[in-house]
Amino acid sequence: MSKPLLALTLPALVTACAGAAPPELAAAVDELNAAPCRVEKLTTWSTAGDEGRLVFSPDGRWAMFHREGPAGLELAESRRLPGGGWSPPTRPTFASDFLEFDPFIALDGATVYYTSFRPTTPDGAGRPDGDLWRVRRTATGWTAPEHLGPTVNTDANEFFPSVTADGTLYWNSDRQDGVGAWDLWRAPRTGAGFGAAAPLPGDLNTAIWEFNPTLTPGGRLLALGSLDPDPAAPYSDVFFSLRVAGEYSAAVDAGPCVNTELEEYHPTIDWARNRLIFVRRNPDTSGDFYAVPLTAALRALAE
């Protein structure tokens, strides 16, 4: 999603397109950016190549992300060692040889949602678009990967799944019936599956691109990536949105502690460890993982 680097006009454009954001959210983001700015590079999972979407199990003993593999993006997992530190990342055994990325570990600590281009037809051909899948870790290993079906997946792309405590599934898609080219969608849990998909209600989706939704367990606070597709626009940045009266507010720029003249995207609200994880990428080199602490004001909004 690289763009030529110009003045950072995207936040103003988002506000103009989407209306005013809640003042309490803007105030909480201001607190996040108050000095000193405590940004930490997560060196355990950052390498010379590109990595994306770092997530953790609720107990903090299992991490997943995606990275560059021999044939493109692939899933990777790492586990906390008994004596401290982490195991070297390896590809999970359920992974296919097709493009797979954007893992999410559900609050049960066992179910993984992710994007895959693996086949969905008997001919064994990979899909031209990414669909959402899930697997579950059991005492005897992984269940077979499960395609999330036609209420969620389409012939467009479905990326970056996230699931809240009530089982609602969130993701971003470039399907044609959205507001812009890329929008945020959700579907309610219905039994073992999901109900009809709908774009997020409220002012968050705009004519520019919204993607990478990550939420607090209750779903009230949402972080995302956003980007103007115009080649003259700046790089992607991280934003926040607040659910008010059932609708998601206009986006608020996460501010200079998170966003820089480089690309920032793939946020993760790591609620159990009280931090916002994100990717910062230099287009001339690669992307690495960084984190900033969540403030008391942001946590209060989410609860």
Buried (B, 14 or more C-beta within 10 A) or exposed (E): BEBEEBEBEBBEBBBEBBEEBBEBBBEBBEEBBEEEEEBEEBEEBBBEEBBBBBBBBBEEEBBBBBBBBEEEBBBBBBBBEEEEEBEEBEBBEBBBEBBBBBBBBBBEEBBBBBBBBBBEEEEEEBBEBBBBBBBBBEEEEBBEBBBBEEBBBBEBBBBBBBBBEEBBBBBBBBBEEBBBBBBBBBBBBEEEEBBEBEBBEBBBBBEBBBBBBBBBBEBBBBBBBBBBEEEEBBBBBBBBBBBBEEEBBBBBBBBEBBBBEBBBBBBBBBBEEBBBBBBBBEBEEBBBBBBBBBBEBBBEBBE
